[in-house]
């Protein structure tokens, strides 16, 4: 999904061989995801170092804010997720140690915000409040930080194009406390899933005109330009699976893309996509366009 999204909105690499571009985009998305996710561990470390300096200088002012922040349980959950992905900081080109100035700007922006003081003054200390706080600072102080956007545009091979979808994936994973690790990890496996990813990508792009024609008239009150970019890509991927992957049951395809729309698209996407897929399924079935393998 992220690769089709990137290709739709990225015009820099379209002359490259599709498969080469696919692997390059895949690696870029993976690196950017881990780069942004590892920002949390760097922010926590910077906060802990700040606390140590304050204690040595006998400067207790606002220490409760920094202590509450550094003890947020979500940091440990994020670190565990990164470990699950077998992420080795030495193997990644994008390393926050090379961008200390940007890290400081983001860190200062977070602690200047009233959100931090409100969080520190909360009477209830629990995981839910920790999660709500982390999501707030991620969406307000990290994602919207202009310096970070500038940095991503400079260092990422696809510029800012992958940024929205990476942010959506990170927000979704934090919101779910990374309980769907297997679901998010599937973006980053380099075995059979990569072969399937290439096949799905090729089928969707090679048959793009035909797939778009199938969508024509199946989106009542919505023309192509008004459908959210991500919704349109999800629909095209679903059609591709329905028509060109006989080993994948229809129900599995429908359920999978409804879940994807709930996690990564707009709040109303699942309802919209469910309605469109229902119409498409009736049309494909009446025309005998779907050919699935019989399961034993």
Wavefront OBJ file of the C-alpha trace (Angstrom):
o trace
v 0.000 0.000 0.000
v 2.703 2.479 1.001
v 4.539 1.820 -2.267
v 1.500 2.484 -4.442
v 0.814 5.609 -2.396
v 4.398 6.766 -2.833
v 4.387 6.069 -6.557
v 1.098 7.931 -7.005
v 2.430 11.095 -5.366
v 6.144 10.848 -6.181
v 7.320 11.982 -9.616
v 11.076 11.758 -9.025
v 11.711 8.050 -9.620
v 9.152 7.053 -12.232
v 11.769 6.454 -14.937
v 13.432 3.708 -12.910
v 12.670 0.050 -13.425
v 9.503 -0.640 -11.419
v 11.023 -3.493 -9.455
v 14.150 -1.492 -8.575
v 11.968 1.419 -7.592
v 9.814 -0.945 -5.531
v 12.732 -2.209 -3.453
v 14.161 1.275 -3.076
v 10.822 2.674 -1.931
v 10.294 -0.291 0.372
v 13.644 0.319 2.066
v 13.013 4.043 2.243
v 9.642 3.556 3.926
v 11.170 1.081 6.378
v 14.046 3.426 7.232
v 11.783 6.434 7.635
v 9.406 4.476 9.884
v 12.252 3.410 12.152
v 13.900 6.826 12.031
v 10.726 8.547 13.265
v 9.941 5.812 15.770
v 13.466 5.928 17.208
v 12.932 9.643 17.791
v 10.933 8.680 20.889
v 13.877 6.804 22.383
v 16.181 9.747 21.662
v 13.732 12.208 23.244
v 13.478 10.032 26.336
v 17.293 9.778 26.578
v 17.676 13.543 26.197
v 15.100 14.051 28.957
v 16.930 11.673 31.296
v 20.222 13.478 30.630
v 18.533 16.804 31.307
v 17.304 15.468 34.652
v 20.792 14.335 35.642
v 22.233 17.754 34.853
v 19.498 19.472 36.877
v 20.135 17.197 39.853
v 23.864 17.926 39.790
v 23.151 21.646 39.707
v 20.470 21.319 42.397
v 17.851 22.689 40.011
v 14.648 20.862 40.938
v 12.412 23.301 39.062
v 9.976 21.442 36.780
v 11.766 18.163 37.481
v 8.401 16.505 38.069
v 7.496 17.271 34.443
v 10.686 15.659 33.132
v 10.399 12.678 35.493
v 6.800 11.986 34.550
v 7.728 12.281 30.900
v 10.720 9.917 31.072
v 8.664 7.341 33.025
v 5.968 7.182 30.354
v 5.275 3.495 29.723
v 4.844 3.938 25.971
v 8.593 4.478 25.535
v 9.308 0.918 26.686
v 6.583 -0.463 24.398
v 8.097 1.384 21.427
v 11.569 0.106 22.267
v 10.234 -3.461 22.444
v 8.595 -3.027 19.049
v 11.842 -1.775 17.545
v 13.618 -4.803 19.024
v 10.987 -7.105 17.479
v 11.844 -5.683 14.082
v 15.508 -6.590 14.718
v 16.415 -2.962 14.235
v 20.109 -2.265 14.576
v 20.875 1.444 14.824
v 24.261 0.904 13.184
v 22.577 -0.497 10.054
v 20.409 2.484 9.283
v 21.483 5.465 7.202
v 19.116 7.807 9.031
v 20.506 8.238 12.541
v 19.417 10.906 15.035
v 23.015 11.157 16.281
v 23.699 12.979 13.015
v 20.859 15.445 13.553
v 21.282 16.616 17.137
v 20.213 20.181 16.312
v 16.885 18.998 14.918
v 16.396 16.748 17.937
v 16.930 19.726 20.260
v 14.393 21.831 18.367
v 11.742 19.102 18.651
v 12.581 18.424 22.311
v 12.294 22.125 23.223
v 9.030 22.430 21.317
v 7.558 19.542 23.303
v 8.509 20.874 26.733
v 7.404 24.415 25.975
v 3.916 23.119 25.283
v 1.268 23.281 28.016
v 0.462 19.627 27.193
v 3.513 18.550 29.214
v 2.514 20.434 32.355
v -1.058 19.176 32.110
v 0.251 15.620 31.789
v 2.571 16.003 34.789
v -0.313 17.320 36.919
v -2.656 14.429 36.155
v -3.652 12.598 39.313
v -4.223 9.268 37.604
v -1.009 7.575 36.540
v -1.952 4.854 34.066
v -1.157 3.446 30.628
v -4.181 5.048 28.982
v -3.116 8.552 30.011
v 0.445 7.771 28.915
v -0.796 6.745 25.475
v -3.066 9.779 25.074
v -0.179 12.080 25.968
v 2.269 10.462 23.539
v -0.285 10.633 20.720
v -0.893 14.312 21.466
v 2.764 15.294 21.341
v 3.372 13.123 18.282
v 0.555 14.734 16.306
v 1.128 18.297 17.530
v 4.830 18.670 18.320
v 6.468 16.061 16.107
v 4.429 15.532 12.936
v 3.626 19.252 12.597
v 7.169 20.377 13.373
v 8.373 22.291 10.312
v 12.039 21.566 11.049
v 11.315 17.835 11.062
v 9.409 18.082 7.780
v 12.338 19.993 6.330
v 14.748 17.306 7.529
v 12.659 14.444 6.099
v 12.441 16.207 2.754
v 16.231 16.603 2.670
v 17.308 13.123 3.730
v 14.586 10.836 2.393
v 14.924 9.543 -1.178
v 11.227 10.135 -1.811
v 11.235 13.468 -0.015
v 8.109 14.150 1.994
v 5.921 11.723 -0.007
v 6.060 8.814 2.470
v 5.641 11.079 5.499
v 1.792 10.986 5.788
v 1.527 7.205 5.549
v 4.459 6.574 7.906
v 2.849 8.905 10.433
v -0.463 7.115 10.051
v 1.213 3.763 10.697
v 3.051 5.055 13.770
v -0.084 6.708 15.220
v -2.095 3.552 14.633
v 0.542 1.356 16.272
v 0.793 3.629 19.310
v -2.987 3.745 19.616
v -3.107 -0.066 19.524
v -0.089 -0.283 21.868
v 1.688 -2.247 19.105
v -0.558 -5.217 19.836
v -0.876 -5.833 16.103
v 2.871 -6.313 15.763
v 2.378 -9.130 13.276
v 0.257 -6.814 11.132
v 2.771 -3.972 11.148
v 5.724 -6.330 10.784
v 4.344 -7.626 7.513
v 5.391 -4.320 5.965
v 8.972 -5.112 6.849
v 9.552 -8.816 6.243
v 11.944 -9.734 3.481
v 10.869 -13.278 2.634
v 7.656 -14.574 1.069
v 5.805 -11.357 1.877
v 8.140 -9.417 -0.390
v 7.309 -11.743 -3.299
v 3.607 -11.213 -2.653
v 4.183 -7.451 -2.333
v 5.898 -7.378 -5.741
v 3.121 -9.455 -7.337
v 0.376 -7.255 -5.876
v 2.212 -4.101 -6.891
v 2.731 -5.335 -10.466
v -0.821 -6.605 -10.901
v -2.249 -3.347 -9.574
v -0.042 -1.098 -11.704
v -0.071 -3.240 -14.872
v -3.869 -3.431 -14.801
v -4.428 0.069 -13.468
v -6.575 1.308 -16.358
v -8.815 -1.777 -16.240
v -9.116 -1.565 -12.440
v -10.019 2.118 -12.586
v -12.685 1.328 -15.193
v -14.212 -1.194 -12.760
v -14.441 1.555 -10.160
v -16.212 3.874 -12.576
v -19.847 4.157 -11.565
v -19.317 2.179 -8.341
v -18.623 5.268 -6.245
v -21.998 7.080 -6.120
v -21.772 10.838 -5.561
v -17.967 10.662 -5.709
v -15.758 11.305 -8.703
v -12.126 10.180 -8.827
v -10.752 13.578 -7.775
v -12.927 13.712 -4.636
v -11.974 10.260 -3.311
v -9.167 10.421 -0.741
v -5.890 9.269 -2.295
v -5.395 6.462 0.200
v -8.998 5.237 -0.145
v -8.568 5.010 -3.919
v -5.371 2.977 -3.561
v -6.975 0.622 -1.023
v -9.851 0.005 -3.452
v -7.483 -0.683 -6.359
v -5.461 -3.145 -4.271
v -8.623 -4.936 -3.168
v -9.834 -5.252 -6.776
v -6.443 -6.610 -7.795
v -6.588 -9.282 -5.076
v -10.150 -10.221 -5.951
v -9.420 -10.644 -9.655
v -5.802 -11.788 -9.910
v -5.016 -13.821 -6.779
v -7.034 -17.064 -6.940
v -5.506 -18.509 -3.760
v -6.809 -15.684 -1.551
v -10.467 -16.143 -0.472
v -12.868 -13.299 -1.220
v -13.822 -12.918 2.438
v -10.156 -12.655 3.476
v -9.570 -9.875 0.934
v -12.642 -7.877 1.992
v -11.831 -8.185 5.703
v -8.178 -7.306 5.187
v -8.822 -4.093 3.280
v -11.570 -2.999 5.640
v -9.076 -3.386 8.503
v -6.443 -1.464 6.553
v -8.909 1.354 5.892
v -9.805 1.537 9.602
v -6.172 1.753 10.641
v -4.567 3.931 8.004
v -7.191 6.005 6.188
v -9.836 8.537 7.225
v -12.460 7.794 9.934
v -15.242 7.349 7.361
v -13.119 5.316 4.944
v -14.193 1.878 6.170
v -17.898 2.642 5.576
v -17.197 4.113 2.135
v -14.854 1.277 1.070
v -17.209 -1.408 2.393
v -20.052 -0.009 0.286
v -17.933 0.215 -2.861
v -16.489 -3.292 -2.443
v -19.982 -4.695 -1.878
v -21.142 -3.184 -5.195
v -18.018 -4.407 -6.965
v -18.370 -7.925 -5.583
v -21.978 -8.186 -6.834
v -20.913 -6.924 -10.255
v -17.884 -9.245 -10.523
v -19.940 -12.244 -9.376
v -22.732 -11.605 -11.885
v -20.137 -11.371 -14.674
v -18.259 -14.448 -13.382
v -15.040 -12.438 -13.172
v -13.858 -13.942 -9.879
v -12.097 -17.317 -10.065
v -10.917 -18.656 -6.728
v -9.241 -21.968 -5.931
v -11.406 -24.453 -4.073
v -10.083 -24.964 -0.553
v -9.992 -28.523 0.878
l 1 2 3 4 5 6 7 8 9 10 11 12 13 14 15 16 17 18 19 20 21 22 23 24 25 26 27 28 29 30 31 32 33 34 35 36 37 38 39 40 41 42 43 44 45 46 47 48 49 50 51 52 53 54 55 56 57 58 59 60 61 62 63 64 65 66 67 68 69 70 71 72 73 74 75 76 77 78 79 80 81 82 83 84 85 86 87 88 89 90 91 92 93 94 95 96 97 98 99 100 101 102 103 104 105 106 107 108 109 110 111 112 113 114 115 116 117 118 119 120 121 122 123 124 125 126 127 128 129 130 131 132 133 134 135 136 137 138 139 140 141 142 143 144 145 146 147 148 149 150 151 152 153 154 155 156 157 158 159 160 161 162 163 164 165 166 167 168 169 170 171 172 173 174 175 176 177 178 179 180 181 182 183 184 185 186 187 188 189 190 191 192 193 194 195 196 197 198 199 200 201 202 203 204 205 206 207 208 209 210 211 212 213 214 215 216 217 218 219 220 221 222 223 224 225 226 227 228 229 230 231 232 233 234 235 236 237 238 239 240 241 242 243 244 245 246 247 248 249 250 251 252 253 254 255 256 257 258 259 260 261 262 263 264 265 266 267 268 269 270 271 272 273 274 275 276 277 278 279 280 281 282 283 284 285 286 287 288 289 290 291 292 293 294 295 296
